[in-house]
Amino acid sequence: MAVAQFVHLHVHSTYSPMSGGSSLGELCSVSQQQGASAIALTDTNGLYGAIHFVEQAKRRGLRPILGAELTTDQHRAVLLAKTPDGYANLCRLLSERHGNPSFNFLLSVSRYRDGLIVITDDEAALTAWTQESRQDLYVELTPGPSMHETLRFNHHTGLPPVATNRVYFAHANDFSTHCLLRAIALNTTLSRLANEACCAPTQWLMPPARMAVQFPHVPEAVENTLRIAEACYSDWRFGETIFPAFRQLTDDDAFLTLKKQTYAGAHDRYGTITQTIQGRIEKELAIIRHKRFAHYFLVVEEIVRQAPRTCGRGSVAASIVSYCLHITHVDPIKHNLFFERFLNPGRKDPPDIDIDFPWDERDSILKWIFAQYGKHQAAMVANQNSLGFRAAIREVAKVYGMPTQETGKVSSQVTRHKDLLGFSTPPTNEQWLCRLSQVLKLKAPWLEILAQALKAQNHFRHLSMHCGGVVIVPDEIRRYVPVEYTAKGLPVIQWEKDQTEDAGLVKIDILGNRSLAVIRDAIAAIARHTGRVIDYATWNPLDDPATQESIRCGDTIGCFYIESPATRLLLRKLWLGMPPHRRAEADVFEYLVMVSSLVRPATHLFVEDFIRCAHAGIRPSLHPKLDGVLDETHGIMTYQEDVSKVAMALADFSVEDADQLRKVISKKHKERQLHDYYQQFCHGAERNNASPEVIDRIWKMIMSFAGYSFCKPHSASYAQVSFKSAYLRTHYPAEFMAAVISNQGGFYSSFAYISEARRMGLAILLPDMNESDWAYRGEGERLRMGLMQIKTIPKDLGLIIVEERTKAGPYRSFQDFLQRVKPELAQARALVRAGCCDSIAGELTRPALMWRLYAGTVRSSESLPIPDDYAAAQKRAHEIESFGFLASRHPLTLYGKQIERLRPVPASHIHRFVGQRITMVGLLITEKSAETRQGQAMEFITLEDVTALYDATLFPDVYRRCCHLLSPNRPYVVHGLVEESFGVATVTVNDLQPMEPIRDNEHHQRGRHEHVGD
């Protein structure tokens, strides 16, 4: 290969927000094809893609040079890391740029110049910096008219010149994408986009030979690119683990502290420490000491100690040390969890520890962390937000000047039909666009807009804060990565979780979990109502027979991770069809752990085999090499670690390669590496005489872990929280359902939970001024709705109402309430319409209360007429308006005449009609889109009537015909065939139509003066 004549030292990628037009992989590939020896990455004001860049460049044999273009409104300069210390200074400088409102460009660069090569054509900057030091200071020359002006200035300074092309895209024809991105960023149309807002069309990644001839009069500018590239550090070895420091202890002292706390916790957890327990502890401590993880465990333990209810999850739940420290709550010995899944001597990357806290306690935990370690040592991990396809359609359409309404319509059509085009294999962009335009009959310029949206999607726009990832370092966070700040002042590093991990930074996930808040609130209510105190830390209801039976029956709505329709269906199929002798011997919790991991995309291909084998109690093996490997899960790969086990057993992977395969499956930027592992897997399996059919089936199982999947320790942790939830639902239904609805955010709507509570035998009581709290309250067989359910009532008013009532006693009348609370007119009106004031209204009707509000008086009631009350239909309308749904009765009771005429099968009797075509009615509760193996869209839906929930399937033909009719909480007439699978009946829909109410006289019999407050 010819010696490189030029090195690009000023290159922007898609990590330059909405300006760089090419990905890191594309830039590095083109450089490799051009015979380049090195390439620099200099994205605008950031190192957003630095770790990925180093990986991409090294893979292609290029020397990666890390840098950034630092810009302000007045100045700009390219800064390249000449040394590791220079890299640290670059991180500090970029952090100052983002975090200091009074950032001074010239002074800041002067302060942090050590270890950096500075390249700029900024005359003011060059003049200022030359007076301090000329070392590693270069004048930037770029092709074009400006180069001559820069050369004239440079004759006066005598500084060495260096040639660049200020690259923004890899190919000359990518200029249009760059302009498109700039128009989106500036919120303007292409026709109004100013020339100066874009780079020049020539600023692409020209081949070195072509760049070399651009500077015939200054050949030294080209030669200097080679000198600078050679001088810059490029042997970047990110990945060495950077641990937090616990109270400045030495490593030895930290280990001794950890060991002492572990054994103290072991006595607390186990009472007697057996040889098995001690052996497991000592084994883990030895690995922890070898890997220098003692500080990390101590830091996490201290964080966990700040809250009484937590759920340590992820692979750390396999650790007995974490169990003894109360970081996790699943006994790894009892449940056969292997510590090596979390940490082993050969593991190179740092595992992170995920801790769930009640969702409304998470912010206080983060506040404590930053108070303890300071913003100089701790920061949040970022989300790097990019354009999704639907957003790209909207933004590109705006750039083309398309009307907003038309854009919304086309965007919805494209989104709805993009998976209904009948491709059996993934199409090219051109094929997809051609088919889509035929189906939707798109007019110009929409085909061009969609083509441009495909180019614009996935381009980096801005950072946001990760939901819970925190990085704590022993010294200064800005040494390792640039830091930006949220509107609330929280520090956020520039990397997302994958680059954070690859850089060696140890992440602690501080996550909010609504189910922990549900359990907390239910336990508190139980203590108030019954006097029973449940200690969350020691409470372990796994052997409770009633809870086990509830789980077997799928009666788990509200129960954390096992409440979705797919999970409840799997639970019912697993247990209802299981022979009695197998039900007696099968461990409910252990199967719940499996189920928690099996419900994920792509596992539907194997779930039926799992159920069949579980019923028979058999453990099939696809190949002799796999004998015993998957016995626990009946021959089905269920947990993440099964990927590693199978790869080692069948294809002779090393421990390291097997673990790496497990990791790359779910990482989008690792496609090429995954392909290499696929080849390695096939060759290894073939050497062990595996047939092509076996290899294909097992690889499909492996790929079912793409997207998201669980390791067994994580599933066990989630299953434990789910089981505790199921216990509370089974034994304290009112308190539990009140906590579920109050904490919001579950899988279902509040209406669905209220319907479930009604089916559980609870009486639903509407909000009441003297009875309701802000949140829902359950006791005995009653569930009282909270003031929170009234749409227009803010929380501060709701709390005032409750606090005033607690302090001064119940409200004696409507007048008393108004005088004590003094709500705004609109708020008082909303409370009246919701029926909250009925119990304090005396003889006054709701319209009469409205009269008094509008008359501005409550003292002369005898002088005002008392109008008739609202008709029942109007009250129901107000109820729906106030709460978002009808709560006083099931909505289907309003359709009595239609239902009587249809004579539908009740949902509770569906199992009696297997193999028959039937008619049913039901409200749509939830829906989930899916695809057939041929790529056609279909849908699973859950409906309910007054007797029960039922599940139904809309296959592609029916889905295409009926999908536009589907709307949550809407009543439908469903015609279909009842089919049974493993003892569970579902409906395959043939037709589905919305039910319309029959208007009766009640709708028209409105009371006098009813217009007041309507």
N, C-alpha and C positions, 0 to 999 in steps of 0.2 A: 504494500500500500504506500502511496506517495506521502511524503512528509507534509503535514498540514501547513498551509500558508497563512492561516488566519484563524482566530478564535473569537466567537461572538461573546462579548462581555456585557452586553446590555440587551437582555431578553425578557419580555413579558409573556406570561402564560395566562390561562383562564383564571389564575389566582390574583391577577390584577383586576379588581372588581369592575365588571362590565366594560372592559376595554381590550384585554388580551383575548385573541380569537382562537388560540390553539391550546390543546391540552399538553400536559407535561410529556405524556407518552408520545404524542405526535411530534413535538419539538425534538425530543431525544432520538426518535426513529429517523427523522429527516437528517439530523446532524450525523448520525451513524452512517446513513447512506451517502452523505457528502464526504465521508472520510475525515470528519473532524476528530481532533484528539481530546477536546474538552469543550464544555459549554457552561456559561454562567446563567443563573436564574436571578433576575433582579425585578421582582414584582413590586408594584407601587405600595410603598409604606408598610410592607409586611413580609413575613416569612411563612405565609399561610400554607404553602405546599412544600416546604423545605425537605421534610423527611421523605415524602413520596418522590421528590425530585432526585434525591441522592440514590434512592433505590432504582428509579428508572434509568438514570445515567449509568450507574455501575453495571446494570444488567446489559447495557449496550456497549460496554467497554469505553465509556466516556469518563473523563475526570470531572466530577461535579464541583463547580465553584459557587459558593453560597454568597448571596448579596441581596441588595434591595435598592430601589430608587426612592430616595427620601425626597418628598416634595411638600412645598407649601404654596400659597398663592403667589409668593414672590421668588422662591428659590427652588432649585432641584439639584441633586447630585446622586451619582451611582456610587454605592459603597460596597466593596467586596471584602470578604473576610480573608485576610492574609494568614492569620493564625487563629487557633482556638480562642485565645484571649480577645482577638479582634471580633470573632463571632459573638462573644459575650457582650462586648461593647456595642455591637450592632443591635443586639436584643435590647440593651438598655436605651440606646438612642431611639429606636422605634417605639419603645414603651413611653419615652418622654414625649415623642411626637403625638401619641394618642392620648396621653393622660395629663399633660400639662397645658392648661388653657393659655398660659402666657409663653408657650414654647418659642424659644429664640433659635432659629435655624443655625445661624453662624456660630453662636457661642456653644450650642449643644454639640455640633460636629467637632468643634475645636476641643471640647472636653473629652469626647470619646474617640478621637482619631487613632489612638494607639492600636496597632494590629489591623488597621483598615487601609485599603487602597481606595483613594477618592478620585473619581472621574467626573468632571463637569465642564460645561461651557459657560457657567454662570460667572460673569466677570467680577461682580461684586464679591462673590464668595471666594473666587481665586485670589483676588487682591487681598482680602482679609486673611486668608489662611496662609498665603505665601509669606506674610510678615512674621508668622509664628514658626513655620517649618515647611520646607519644600519636599520633605521626604514623603514618598508614596502619594504624591499629588500629580494628577495628570489632567491635561486639557482634552476634552472630548471633541472629536471631529466626526461629523456625519456627512455623507454625500449630499450635495445640493448647494444652493446659493449661500446658505449661512456659513458654510465651511470657510469661505474666503474671509469673511469678517472675523471669524474665530482665529484664523491663522494670523491676521494682522495684529489682533490683540496678543496672541501668543508670542509674537516676535519681541514684545516688550517684557514679557514675564520670563521667557527662557525656560518655561516648564516643558517637560516632554509631552508630545501629543500621543493620543491613542485613538484608533479608528473604531467606530461602532456603527451599527445601523439602527439602533433603537427599535429592536424587533418587537412587533405586536402580533404577528401571525406567521405560520410556518410556510405557507404557499402564497404566491402572488395573487391568486384568485380568491383568497380569504379576506380581502379588503372589505368586501360588501358585508361580511359578518361583523367585522370590527365597527363599521359605520352603524349597522343595525343596533349593536350593543350600546354604542354611544348615544344613539337617539333614545333608546329605552332609558338609559341612565339619566338623561337630561329631560325626560318627559316631553319630547318634542317629536314632530313628524320628520320623516326623511327629507321631505321637500324644504323644511325650515332649518335643517341641521347645518350649522355654520361650519365652514371648512376648517377653521382653527380648532373645532371641537374634536377633530379626528387627526390621526397621524397621516403621513403621506402614503400613497399606494405602493411606494417602493420599500416600505419598512417591513419587509418580510425576511425570512431566514435564508438570505442568499448564500450560495455555496462559497466556501473559502476562496476558491480561485477567482470567482467573480467579484468578491469583496476586495481582494488584493489589488485589482486593477482600477478600483474606484479612487485610489489615492496616488496617482502617478508622481505628483510633486512632493509628497511626504511619505516615502516608503517606510520611514522609521515609525510612522503611526501604525502601520500594519505589523511591523516587527515587534512593536511594543505589546501588541495583543498576546503574542507568544510568550514574551518575557513575563508579563503580568500573570498569565495562566500558569506558568511554571512556578512563579513566586507564591501563588495562592495555595493555601492548605486545601487538600482535596481528599485526604484519607479519613473522611468522616466515618466514625464508628459509633453512631448513635445506638443506644440500646443498653449501655451499662446502667444498671439499676441505680436510681437516685432516691434514697430513702428519706423520709422525714426523721427528725431527731426528737427523741422523747426527753424533755427536760435536760438537755445537754449532757446526758449520761454517756459514758464510754460504751463501746460495744459489749465489753465484758459485764459492766454493771447493769446494762439494759437486759442482758440475757439472764443474769441472776435474779433481777426483779421479775422478769417474765416467768421464770421457773417457780419462784415463790408464789406468785399470784395463781399460776396454773394449778399447783397442788392444793392451794387453799380452795380454789373453785371446784376441784375434783372431790374434795371432802363434802362440799356443799351439794354437788350434783349426785354423787354416788353413795355417800356415807362411807362405806368400806371400799378401800382402794385395792382391788384384786391384782394379781400378777398380770392379767390381760390388760387391765386399765393402765397399770404402771408401765408395762412394756410399750403400749401404744403412745403414751405421753412421752416417754424417753426417746422413742424413735422419731416422733415429730420434732421434739426439741432439738435433737441432733441435727436434723435437716434445717430447721429454722436458724440455728446457730451458724451452720455452714453457709447458708445463703444470706446471712446478716439481716434476717427479717424481724429480729426481736423488737427494735424500735417501732416498726410498723404495727405489730400486734398491740403494743402498749399504747400507741397513739389512738388506734381504733377503739380499744377497750375504754379509754378515758372518754372518748366521744359517746360511746354507747351508754356509759354510766350517767349521762345527762338526761336520759329518758327511761321511764320504767317499762315501756312496752316497745319492743323492737322486733325486727325479723332479719337476722343475718342470713343472706341467701347467696346463691352462686356457689362456686366450687369450694369456698371457704367453709361451707357447712359440712364438708367432709373431715374437718379438723377437730380432734378432741381438745386441742388447746383452745380453739375458739369457743368450743362448747363449755369448757370449764371457766372461761373468762366471761361467759354470758353474752358473747358476741352473736352466737348462734344458739338454737334451742332444740336441735334434732340430735339425738344420741347417735354418733357415727358408728359405734360398736354394735348397738342393737339393730341398726338399720343397714349395716354392711356397706358403709360409705368409705371410700378409699382416699386417704390423705394425698396420695400421689397425683390425684386429679387436680388438686390445688397447687401443690408444690412438690417438686422432686429434684434430686441433685442435677439432673440433666436439663432442666427447664431453663431456657435463656431469657425469655420475656417475663416481666414482672406481672404476676396475677394481681387483680384488684379485689377489694373486699366491698361487697354491696350490702348496705344496711338500710332497711326500710324503717321509717318512723311514721306515726300517725300524720296524715297529710297536713293537718293544721299545726303541727309541732315542728315541721321541717325547717321553716325559716328561723325559728329560735335556735335550732341546732347549728345552722350555718352562721348565725350571728355569734354564737359562742365560739365557733372555730376561728373566725376572723378576729375575735377579741383575744383569743388565746395565742394565736400565731402571727397575727398582723398581716396586712396586705403585702408586706415585703416578702413573706414566706409562703403565703397561701393564695390560691386563685382558683376560679372555676374553669372547668373545661368548656370549650366552645362547641356550638353547632355551626357548621359552615353552610349557610343557607344558599341554595342555588335555585335557578328557575326550573320549576316543574313544567311538564308539557302544557297543562291547562293554563297556567300563568303565562307561559311563553306565547300561547295563542293570543291571550288578551293583550299582552304587551306589544307584540308584533302588529296586531290589528290596530292598536292605538297609533303606532308609528306610521302605519299606512293611512291613517286618517279615517278609519272605518267607524261608523256610528256605534255607540255603546250598546244599544239594544240589539242590533244585528250581530255584534260580536258575541254577546251573551247567548244568543240563540244558536249560532254556529258552534260555539265552544261546547255548549251542552249537547248538541247533536253529535259532535265528534267524540266527546267523552263517552256518550252512551253507546255509540256504534263501533268504537275503535276495536273492540274485542268480538264483534259480531260479523266479521268479514270472511270467516270460513277458511282461513289459512291453516293447512295441516302442519306446516313448518314455519318458523319465524321468517317473515318477508323482509326484503330490502325496503329502504325508505321509499324508493320509487314505486315498487309494487304496491306498497301499502297506500300511498297517496293516490295511485291510479284507481285502485279498487274503492277507496273511500269516496273519491269524487264521483264514481259511477253510482254508488249507493245513495249518496246524499244529493246528487245532481248539483254540485257546487258551481257557482258562477265565478268569473274573474272578479277580483284578484285573489280569491280565497285559496286556490291551489298553491299559488306562490306564497301566500301568508303562512300556510301550513308547512310548506317546505322550509321556510325561514325559521319557523317556530321549532322545527326539529333540529336546526343548527344552533338555535339560541338556548335550547333547554340544557340544563346541567351546568350552565355558566355561573360561577360564584358571584353572589351579590353582596352579602354582608354577613357579619357574625351575629349570633345570638347565644344565649347562655344554655348550656347543657342542663338537662332536668335535675342533675344532682352531682355530677362528677366534680370532685375537689382534688387538687394537687397540693401537697404540702412538701416543701423542700427544706433541707437543713440550714440553708444560708439565705440566698437571694433568688427569688423566682425569676427575676429579670436576667439572670445569668444564662438561663437555659432556653428561654422562649420569650418573644415580645408579649406584652400584656396590654390589653385595652380595658375600658371601663364601661359598665352599663349605666343607664340613666340614674340608677339608684346608687352608683358609686362602687359596685362590686367589681373586683378585678377579674378579667376573663383572658385566658391565654389564647393565642391565635390558632391553636390546633384543635381539631376534633379528637374524639376518643382514640381512633386508630393510630394517628400520628403521635398522640400523647404516649400511648403504650409503646410504640416502636422507638420512641426517643428515650425510653427507660424511665420516664416519670411514672411514679406509682400513684394510681388514681384510687380514691375512696369515693364510692357512690353513696351520697346522702339523698335518699329518695322518699317521696311521700306516698303513703299507702292508705287508701281510704278504709280498707277492711280492718286495719289495726285501730283506726279511730272508731269504727263500728263496734269492734270488740270492747274497746275501752268504755264507750258510752253505754253499751248494753250491760256490762259488768257493774258500772256505777249505778245504773237504774235498778238492777237486781238487788244491789246492796240497800238502796233506799227503800225499795218496796217489800223485800223479804227478809232483810237482815243478813243474808248470806254473802260473805266476803270471798270472792274468788281471786286468788293470788296468781296473776298472769305468769309469773316466772316459774312457778312450781306446778301449775295446773296442767294436767295431761290427760285428756278424756278419751284417748284412743281406744280404750277397751269398753266404752259405753255401748251397750247393745242397741238401745233405741237410736242413737246417732248412727251407728253402723247400718241399721235398717233404712233410715232416711236416705243415706248415701246410696245404698243398693237400689232404692226406688227412684233415684234421681230427684228427690224432693230437696233441691239445693239452691233454689232461687235466692239470691242475696248472699250466697256463701263464696265469696271471693272468686277463686280461679275455677270453680267447678259449677258456675251458675249458667254458663252459656248454653244455648240449645244443643250445640254439637257435643259438649261435655256431658250434659244430662242424658242425651240420647245414647252416648257411648256407655255411660254407667248403667243405664237400664238394659241395654243389649248384653252387656257383660254379665250382669247379675240375674236378671229375670229369666234368661235362658240357660243359666248354669244348673246342672244336675244337683239335687240336694246334697249328695255326699261331697261334691266339690265346694258347694257354698259353705258347708260346715268346716272344711279344712282351709279354705282360702282366707288369707289375711286381708281384711278390708283396707287397712291403711297402706299396706305394701302395693296393692292394686291401685289405690288412689294415687300413689306416687307415679306409677306407670301411666295411668290415664292422664295425669297432669302434663306429662311429657309427650304423649301420643297425639294430643289435639293440637295440630299445627298444619300448615299447608303441606300438601303432597303426601301425607301419611295415609290418605284414604285408600291408596293402593294396597296397603298392608294391614289395615286395621281389622278387616274381616278375618284374615288368617290368624291374627292375634287372638280375637275373640273365640274362634273355633278351637284353637289350641288350648286356650285358657279353660274352656268348658270341658275339654277332654283331659286336661292335666298333662298334656304331652309337650315335649321340648324338641321339635324337629331341628335337624341340622342340614344345611344345604350342601355341605362338603365335609369330608372327614376332618379337615384342618380346623373346622369351626366347631367340632364337638366340644360341648361344655362352655363355649365362649358366650352364647346367648341363652343359656338355659333359664336364667332368671326371668327373661322377658319372652319366653316361648318362641325363640328363634327369630324374633323381630328386633331390628335395631331401634332402640327406644330412646336411649340417652346419648348425649354427645360423645361420651367416652367409648361408646360402642363402636364409633367410627375408628378410633385408634386401635381398639382391640381387634377388630376384624381386619384392618389393614396389616397389622403385625402378624396375625395368625394365618391369613390366606395369601398375602402378597409379600411377606417377609420384609415389611417396612421396619426400619429402626424405630426406637422409641421417639427420637426427635422428629423424624419424618412423619410418623403417625400423628404426633401431636400437632405438627405444622399443618398437615392435611385437614385435621379437625378445625383448625383456625381459619384457613383460607376459604373454606366452603362458603362462608357467609360474608366475605369481604369483597366488595364490588371491584376494587382496583387490583384484585389478585387473579383475574381470569386466566392470564397466561400461566401463572404458577400452578393453578388448578389443572390446566390442561396437561402440564408436565407430570403432575401427580397421577392423573388419569392414566397416562401412558405407563408410568411406573407400576401402577396398580394392575393394569392388564397384563403386563409382562410378568410380574411376580406371580399373579394368580395362574397364568398359563403354565409357568414352570412347575406349579403344584398340581397340574392336571385338572384345573377347573374348566368346565365347559363354557363356551361363549354365552349360553343361556344363564348359567349361574353367575358369571361375571356381570352380565347385563342387569340381572335382578338385584344383585348386591350393590352395584354402583347406583342404581336407582334408589335403593334404600339410603345410601350415603348422601345422595343429592337431595333427599327429602329433608335434610338438615339445613339446607340453604335458607336464607332469610332469617329465621330465628329458630332456636331450639334450646333445650335445657340439658344440663348435666343432671345426674341423679341427685346430688346434694341439693341443688336448686329446687328440683321437683319435690324433694322431701320437705324442704322448708315451706314451700308454697302449700303442699298438701297438709302440713300441720296447721297452718293458719286457716285453710279451708275447713279442716276437721273441727277446729275450735268454733268456727262460725256455724257449722252444721249443728254442733252440740247446743249452742245458744238458740238457734232457730227451733230445734226440736223441743227443748225444755222450757224456754222462755220466749215464745213466739212474739208476744206483744212488744216486749222491750227490744228484742232483736230487730223486728221490722221497723220500729220507730227509729232505731239507730241507723239502719240501712238507708231509709229515705232521707233522714236528716243530713247525712253526710254526702248525699248526692253522688254523682259520678259512677254509679254502678253500670252494669251491662244494659239494664232496662230503664225505662222511664219511670217517674214517680207513679204514673197511672198504673203501669204494669205491676209495680210492687203493691199498690193498694188493692188491685184485683186479686193478687196472690194472697194478701193478708185476709181478704174477705173469704177466699176459698179455704184458708186455714182456720176459719171459724171466728175471726175477729170482727167485732162491730166497728164500723168506720164512723167516727164522730167528726163533724165539721168544725172549723175554727170558731172559737168562742172567746169573747173579750175577758171573761172571768175564769176560763178553764184552760185556755191554750197557752203554752209557752212559745218562745220563738221557734224552737225545734219541735218535731213530732214527739209525742209522749205515749208510751205503751204501758199498760198495766192490766194484769188479769186477762180478760177477754176483750179489752177495748183498745182501740188505737185512735188517739186524738190527733187530728191534723194541727200542725203548727202554723203560726202567723207567717212563717217563711214561705208558705205555699201561695200566699196572695201576691200576685205578680208585681203590683205597684207599691208594695209596702217595703221601705228600706229597712235594713237590719237595725240601724240606730233607733228608729221609731219603735220597732218591735220590742227591742230590749227595754226602752223607756216604759212601754206599756206594762211589761212584766215586772220591772223593778218598782214602778209606782204601785202596782197592785200588791206586791210583796211587802212593801214598806207601810202603806197606808190602808190596806185591806181591799176587798173586792169593790168594783165600781157599782154604785147603787142605782145609777140611772145613766141614760145617754148624756144628760146635762152634766152629771158628775164626772163622767169620762172626759168630756170636752174641756171642762174647767181644769181638771188635773193634768191632762196630757197635752192639751193645746195643739192638736194636729193641724196640719194645713188642710184647707178645704178639700183639695183633691184626694188627700189621704183619708180623711173622714168619710168622704163619699165612697171610696174604694172599700172601706171596712163595712159600710152599710150594705153595699151591693153584694159583698161576699157572705152576708148573713152573720157576721161576727157580733153585731150589736143586738140581735134578736132577743137575747136573754136579759138585756138591760133596757129594752125599749118600753116595757110596761104594756100599755094598750096601744101604743103607737105602731103603725105599720111601717114598712120600709119606705114607701113613698112619703109618709108623714115625716119620717126622720129627714128625708131629703128636703122637704119643704122647710123645715126648721133650719137646716144648714144654709139654704139659699136665702131665707128670710133674715138670716143673721141674728136669730134669737132662739133661745130655748126656754125663755121664762114665761112666755104668754101662750102656752100651748092651748089654753082653753079658748083663745080668740082665733085659732087657726083651725080649719076643717081637718078631719082625719080621713084622708082618701082611702079608697079600697086598696087592699094589698095587691101586689103583683100576682098575676096568674102563675100557675105552676110552671108552665112552659117558659115564661119570662124569667122566673127564678132559676130554672135550669140553664137558660142562656147566660144569665149573670154568673152562675157558678162556673160554667165553662170559661167565660171571659176572665174570671178572677183567678182560677186555679190552673187553667190550661186543659182541663178535662172535667168530666162529670164524676163527682165523688160520692154523692148521696145515694146513688144506685148504679147498677151496672148499665152501661149505655145500651146494651142489646135489649134490655127490658122495654125500651121505647119502640121496639120494632115488633111488638107482640103479634099484630095482625099479619104482617108478612111471614113471620116465623111460623105462625099457626097454619098458614096456607101452604108453606113450603114443606112442613113436617120434616125438618132436618134431623140427622143423627146427632145426638149430643156427643161432645168430645169425650166424655167419660165412658161412652159405650163403643167407641170406635173399634176396639179389639174384637167385638162380636161380628164385625162385617168384613173380615179379611177375605180378599178375592172378589168383593162386590163393588159395584159402582154406586156411590152414594152422593147425597147432597148434604152439605154442612153450612153453617154460618159461623162467622167469627170476626173479631177485630184483629187487624194486623198489629202484632206486637214487635216483631223484629224481623229483619231480612238480611241475608248474606249472599253476595254474588259469588259465583264460581265459574269454572270453565270445564268443559268436557275434554277428553283426551285429544279431540280434534280441534280444540281451541275455540269452541262455540260457547257463548255465554248462557248460563242458566242461573237459577236462584233457589236457595232454601229459605223458607219462611216459617215463622211461628205465629199461630193465631190462637185466640181464646174465645170460648163462649162462656156462659155463666157456670158451666160445670167443670171445665178443665182447659189446659193448654193442649194444642196438638201441632204436630210438625207436618209440613207439606213441601213438595218439591215441584218446581216449574222447570221442566226440561226445555231445551232450546226452542222448539216450535211454539210451545205455549208461552214461554217467556217473551219471545219476540212479539207475540200477539197481545200479551197482557201487561208487559212491564210498565207501560205508561199509566196504567190504572193504579199502581201500588202507591199507597200513602199511609204513613204510620197512624195508628188508632182509628182507622177508617173501617167500617163494617163491610163485609163481603159475603156473597153467596158463592160457595165453592163446590164445584162438581168434580169428582175424581174417583180413582180406584184405590181402595184400601189394600196396602201391601204390608207384609210382615217380614221382619228380619230379626232373627234371634229373639223371638218372642215379643218384639216391639212393633206396633202398628203405626204406619204413617200413610199419608195421602199423596198419591201422584196426581197432580191437578190436570184435568182436561179443559176446564174453563173456570174463569173467575170473573165475577161482576160485582161492582159496588152496590150496596143496598141504599136506597133512598127512603127517607122517612115519609110516612103518609101524614099529610097535614090534616088535623082535625080542628074542631071549633075552638079547642083550648088555645090554639095559637092566635086566635083572633079575638078572644074575649079578654081584653086588657082592661084593667081597672081605671077608674077616673083619675085624672092628674098623673097617669103613669109616665107621661112625657118628662116629668121632672126627674132629672138625674139619669135618664136613659143614656 
